Structures are given as structure tokens and as C-alpha cells.
């Protein structure tokens, strides 16, 4: 995949599908048929304090742990990893073990 996907599900449909108890009223999620790396997209993650699932907007792509400022990684977007090496790679090992989330996509397409 060259890093593009589409999402057409609205907030209520996402909440119902993933049994989310609390949907933030201020969160607006418009349809997006050309989602690209570095854009802010809705994801589902476990809340650090309660452990409950929550719907939040996050920047798509891996920001390395050693980054001091987001501007330091401008033009660098790590979004793909090979499954067979993910546990050994210095770049992906810790995020794979500790910082997982569900990326909400209805489909993807190749655009190379």
C-alpha cells in the first residue's frame, strides 16, 4: 500500500461498531476518500487511565521517540513495516509492544 485509504463511516456508526460508551461531542469526523500520511485521522485506543476504548484524532504516521519537535520529522512519514521484522526493528519494536491503536478505514487503494 502506498499510504492512501478512505473512510466514509460517521462518528455514530463507528461508536456503535466498536461499543464506545462516550463519543466526544466536539469531535467532527467528515468522510475522507483520500486519506494521506501526516493528516489527523480518527483512531480508537485504550485510555491510559481507565483502559476504556476512546475515539480520538491523531496524526497518521510514526513519530520516532527521540524526536524533540514535530518539525524535525517534516517530510518523513513512517507508515509501513514488514510484519516479519517488526519485533526486531529499533524503529517499530516499542510502538508495536506498547502503543497500538485501531485505524478506522473502509478501504484502501494503490496510488504510486
N, C-alpha and C positions, 0 to 999 in steps of 0.2 A: 504494500500500500504506500502510496506516495504522500500520505499525510492529509488526505481530504475525506470527510464524511458528511452525512447530512442527518439532521434531526428535525422531526416535524411534530413530535409529541409535545403537548402543552403541560403546564405545571400540574394541573389536576390529574391528568392521565398518568403522569409519572408518579405522583403521590399514591394513587390507587394501585398501580402495578407493583410498587415496592413497599407498600404498607407503611408509608410515612405518616406519623401522627401529627406533626406540626409543619405546615408549609408556610414559609415566611411570606407575609402579605406584600412586602416591599420588593420581592424578587419577581422580576418580569422576564419571561423566557419566550422570546419570539421564535418562530420557525427559522431554521437556517439550512439552506440547501448547499452551502459551500463553506463548511467549517474548516478553518486553516489553523496550523500551529501558531502559537503565541496569542491567540484570541481568548477571551474569557468565556468559558462554557460551563453549563451546569453539570455537576457531578454529585454522586452520593458517596458519603464517607461516614465513618463512625465518629460521633462526637467524643472528644478526648476525655471529657469529664463524666458524661453519663453513659457512653457506649452505645447510645441510640443512633439509628440512622438519621442523617440530616442531608438536606439538599442545599448546596452552596455553589456559588460561581467561583471558578478557579482558572488560572492561566494554563492553557494546554501546552505541555512540554515539561521536560525535566530541567529544573534549575539546579546545577550542582551545589552540594552542601557547602563548598568552600567559597561560594560567591558572596562578595561583600555588598554589591549593588546590582540591581537587575540590569542596569545599563551595561554592566561588564559582560553580559552574555548576549548582547544585541547581535542579531544575525545568526546566533547559534540556537538551534532548536532540536533537542534530543527527544525523539518520539518513538523510535523503533529500536527494538532489541531482539537478538536471536534467543529463542527460548532455551536452547541447549547450553548457553553460556551465561545466562542471567545471574545465576547464583555465584559465579566466579568473578564476574566483571566488577572492577572497582567502581565504575560509574553507576551500575544498576543494583548491586548487591544490597545495600542498606535500604533504598527505596522499595525494593521487592519484598524485603522482610518486614518493614515497619510502616510504610506509607502507601497503602493500597487504597484504591477507590474504584467506583463504577463509573465509566464514561458512558453517557447516555447517547447512543447512536441508533438511528433507524436503518442505516445502511452506509456503505462506503463506495467510492468509485476510484478508479485509477486515473490519475491526471499527471502524467510525467512529461 
